[in-house]
C-alpha cells in the first residue's frame, strides 16, 4: 500500500525555527561602516521583513530598529527600483515585480534547485521510463525548472511555455496545496478556471475539496485534466524558497497500472531532493 504522507505538506517546527533564526541573523548583524554598504544592508533588512509578512512602515521600522523617516526613504527607493510594491488601499508593502521576474527565470534563479534535483530526477526517469519534471510556483504561475523526457516514442511532452497560469492537473494542484489557506482562497477567487478537457475541474469548491485531499495524503494523481489520455503523479518538494513539485507524466495506457509504485518512488525521490536542499547549504560544506 502507498505510505501515508499526511504531514508532508506542512512546514516542520524545525524549519520554522530555522527561518526565524535566519531572519534574526540578518536583522541583528552589524552594519558596515561604509555608507553605501550600510544602505544596502538596511534595504536587505526591509526586503526580508516584507517577504516574511512584516509589511507596514511602522512594523518594519520597529522590527529593523530604524526611524520611520529612514525606513520611508528606503521604501521609496525600493519601490522606484521595482523591488517592492505599495498597496495604497491597505497601506502595506509587497514584494515587487523585479524580484518575482527574477524568480520566474528558471535558467538563472533556480540553478541550485536543479543541482539538488538533477541526479535524483535522472534516476527516477530511468526507472519509470516516463517524463519527469520539476516545477515551482511564482505568484500564481507554474514555472518549469527542469524536464527529463521519456525515451519512448509515445510520450507526454510539455508545451513551449516555461511559465503558465494553470490550475488543472496534479502538478499545479500539488503547488496550490502548499499555499496558506488565505493565499489559496484568494488564488481561487481571482483566477479564471479554464477547461482543457472534459475532466478538468472548473468548480472552485470541487477544486478546493481536491486540494484538501491532496494535503491529507501528500501527493496528487490526475488523469486527462490537462491533456486527454495523459496521466500525472505529483508530489511536493520541501525546503525550497518557493512551493515546488516533482512530476511523472505519461500516457494513461502505460501509467494506470503502475500508479501506486510511481507514487512511492516519487515520494522517496522528493524526500532525497528535499534533503539535498538542506544538506548542500550546511556550514562548511
N, C-alpha and C positions, 0 to 999 in steps of 0.2 A: 504494500500500500504506500501511497505517497506520504512522505513525512509531514507532520504538522508544522506550519510556519506562522503561527498566529501572531507572534510579536515581531516578525521580521520588518514590518513597515515602520515600527516605532523607533525613534532615536533612543539609544540606551542612556541611562543615567550617567555612565562614564563619559559618553560622547558629549552630553550637555555640559558636564563639568569641564571637559577639555576645551569646548568652545568658549566658556566663560573665562577660563584661565588665559586663553589666547588673547581675548579682548582686554583683560586686565593688564596683561604684559604690555600691550600696545599703549594703553592709556597711562600706565604707570612709568613707562620708560622715560629717560631724561631727554629733553630737547637738546640738539646740537647747538653749540654756541653761535654758528653762522646763521645770519638772518634768513637766507633762502632755505636752508635745511630746516630751520625752526618752522617756517610756514608750511613746508611740505609735510613735516611731521604732524603739525596741527591739522592740516587738511586730511591726512590719513586717519587721524582720530575721529574727525567729523564723519567721514565716509563710513568708517567702521561702526559708529553709533547708528547711522541711518540704516545700514544693512542689517542691524540687529534690532530694528524696531524702535529705536530712540530717535524720534523724528520731528520734534518741535524745537524751536530755537531755545526756549527756556530749559528743556530737558537736556539738550545737547550741551548747553553752557554749564549746567550743573554737573553732568557726568564727566565732562572733559576738564572741569575746574578752570574754565576760561570766562572772561567777561562776555556779556551779551553783545557788546559792540564788536569785540574781536570775532566772535562766532558769526555775527551778522555779515561782517566783511568777507569771511571765509566762505560762507554760504552763497553770497552773491557771486564771488569769483568762481566757485564750483558750478553754480547754475549757469553762468555765462559760458563756461567751458563744456557744458553738457554732461558733467559728471553726476549732477543731481537735477531733480525737477521739483518745483514748488507747487503744491496744490492749494490754490487760493481759497477753496471752499472750506477746508478743514484746517488750514494753516500748518500743514505737515509737509515734510520733505521726503522724497522718494529717490531711489537710485535712478540715475538718468540714462538716456538712450546711448550715450557713448560707451558706458560700461556694459550694457546689455548687448550692444552691437559687437563689442569685442568678444563677449561670452558666447555669442551666436556663431562665431567663426571657428569651427572645429579644427581647421588646419593650423590655427595659431594658438588658440587658447587652451585646447584640451589635449595637448601633447602628453602630459604626464598621465592622464587617464588612459590614453592609448598605450602608453608604455606598460602600465599596470595590467591592462586587459588583453593586449595583443597575443601573447603566447597562450594564455588560457583559452581565448576565443579560437585560435587555430586548432587546438586540441579538440575543442567541442565540435568544430566544423568537421574535423577528420572522423570523429566517432559517429556523429549524426548524419553526415553526408548531405546536410541541408544548409541553406544560407543562414549565417549567424551575424547579427547586427548589434550595435551598441548605440544607444541614443540618450540624449539629455533633454530636459525641459528648460527653456529660456523664456521667461514670461509665460505665454501660452503657446509657444512654438515648440514642436518636437524637432530637435536638431540631430541629424545623423552624424555620429562621430567616426564610426568605423564599421566596415562591412566586409565579410568574407563570403563570396558567393559559392553556392553549391557547384560541385563538379558535374552533376547530372545535366543532360541536355534539356530535360524538363525541370525547370526550377522557377522559383519566385524571385523576381528582381525588383529593387526599389526604383521609384521614379527619379527623374533628373534633379528634382528639388532637394536641396540639403536641409531645408527647414520648411515646415508646414504647420498651419493651424488645423490640426485634425484631432478629433476626439474619438474616432472609430478605431476598433481593433485593440488587441491585447497590449501592444506596445505603448499606445497612447494612454490606455486606461491604467496601466501599472504606474505611469508617471503621475497621472491625476490622483491616484490613491496615496501618493506620498505628500500631497499638499495638506495644509492645515484645513480644518473644516470651514472656516470663514473664507479662505482662499478658494477652496473647491466650490462653494456655493456661489461666490462672485464669478468664477470662471464659467460655471454652467448657466448662470443668469444672463451673461452678456454675450455669450458665444452662439453664433448661428449653427444649429445642428444640421450637418449635411448628410444626405442619404446617398451612399455609394452603391449599395446592393439592397436586395430585398430583406436581408437580415440585419442591416445597420440599425442600431438603436438611435432613435431621434427624439424619444421622450425623455425629458430631463429626470423625472422621478425614477424611471426604469434604469437610466444610466447611473443615478446616484445609488440605487439599490445594488447594482452590479459592482460599483466601486467599493461599497461597504463589504460586500462578499469577498472581493479581491484582498482587501485589507486583512480580513479574518484569516484567509487561507494562505496569503503570502505569495500568490502567483496568479497569472491570468492565462486563460486559454480561449481563443475565439476562432470561429470558422466562417469564412466568407463575408466578414463585416466590411472589409475594405476592398476585397477583390474576390469575386466568385471563384470557388474552387481552391482558394488558398487558406492555409491554417497557420496559426501563430501561437507560440508559447512565449510568455514574457515573465521575467522576474526582476525584482529591484536590485540595484547595486548600491550599497550603502557607503558611508564615509566620504562622499564627494560633496563639493560645494553646491551642487545642483541635484535635483532629482534625476536619477539615471536608471536605465533599464537595459537588460540583456535579453535578446530575442532569438528564437529559432523560427524561421518561416519556410514553408514549403507547400507543395501540393497536398491537399487533404487526402488524396488517394494513397499517398505514401506515409503520411504522418499519423492518421487517425488511430491506427493500431499500436502506435509507439508512444502515445502522449504521456502515459504515466512515467515511463522511463525517461522521456525527454524533460519532464518537469523536474525529476530528481537530479538529472545531470545538470540542468540549468541552475538549480538552487546551489548545488555543490560548486559549480564554476563561479557563480556570482559571489559566493562566500569567499572564495580564493581571491577574486578581484578586489573585493571589499577589504580583505586583509592586506593585500598588496598596497592599497591606497593609504593605509595607516603605516605599514611597515617601511615603505620606501622613504618616508619623511622622518623616521626616528632620528634623534640627535646622534651624530657620529656615524650614520650610515652613508 
